[in-house]
Amino acid sequence: MLQITRYPDDATQALLEQAAQADGLSKSRWVSEMICQYATLEWPRECAIKPR
């Protein structure tokens, strides 16, 4: 399983926290779902990550 480490600036961190809370998800899960959503929409089908 891939692990990604990212240290967002304060403004981005605040947006992430608000978005995750609004969706009722942990920050990690919210980011994971956004990656899956973007990858599904933009990457070639054979490279797409399938949402759980």
C-alpha positions in Angstrom: 0.0 0.0 0.0 1.3 3.4 -0.9 2.0 6.0 1.8 2.2 9.7 0.9 3.5 12.4 3.3 2.5 15.9 2.6 2.8 19.0 4.9 0.2 21.6 3.8 0.5 25.2 4.7 -1.9 26.6 7.3 -4.6 27.8 4.9 -4.6 24.4 3.0 -4.7 22.5 6.3 -7.8 24.5 7.4 -9.5 23.8 4.1 -8.7 20.1 4.4 -10.1 20.0 8.0 -13.3 21.8 7.0 -13.9 19.6 4.0 -13.2 16.3 5.8 -15.4 17.3 8.7 -18.3 18.4 6.3 -18.1 15.0 4.7 -17.9 13.1 8.0 -14.5 11.6 7.1 -11.0 11.6 8.6 -8.6 13.9 6.8 -6.7 10.8 5.5 -9.8 9.2 4.2 -11.0 12.4 2.6 -7.7 12.9 0.8 -7.7 9.2 -0.3 -11.3 9.6 -1.8 -10.3 12.8 -3.6 -7.3 11.0 -5.2 -9.6 8.2 -6.3 -12.2 10.6 -7.6 -9.6 12.6 -9.6 -7.8 9.5 -10.8 -11.0 8.0 -12.0 -12.0 11.1 -13.9 -8.7 12.1 -15.4 -6.4 9.1 -15.8 -6.6 6.4 -18.5 -9.1 3.6 -17.4 -6.3 1.1 -17.0 -4.6 3.3 -14.5 -7.6 4.3 -12.5 -7.9 3.6 -8.8 -11.2 2.0 -8.1 -13.1 3.6 -5.1 -13.9 1.3 -2.2 
